[in-house]
Each structure stands twice: as structure tokens, then as C-alpha cells.
């Protein structure tokens, strides 16, 4: 399956993001995953893999008993 380019030009303040959301909600889950994979592949260098680790650091409160 090939992705179809959809281009809309306009001033950033005039673009309605709800239309983008409705467009992507109308696509199948497979199409959405293909689009995300394509965007990630453009970001990564050849042979580079995406870092899938997530780290959250929090300070412990001294009030904990």
C-alpha cells in the first residue's frame, strides 16, 4: 500500500487542526501505522534504530512514611 500525499497550504494561524485529526481518524489503523513508520524512517539514519526506552525520574517526598 502506498501513502498518498495530501498538501494544504495556508497561514499557520488559519489552519484548523481538527481537519487533520478527522482525516487521520478516517484512515485505517494500518494506514496510520504505515505513515508513522514512514515518518520515523525519514528521521533515522541508515542502520540506526529507534530508542524505545522511556525514563521518568521523580524526587521522593520526605513526607513518605
Helices and strands as residue ranges (DSSP letters): G 12-14, H 17-26, H 29-43
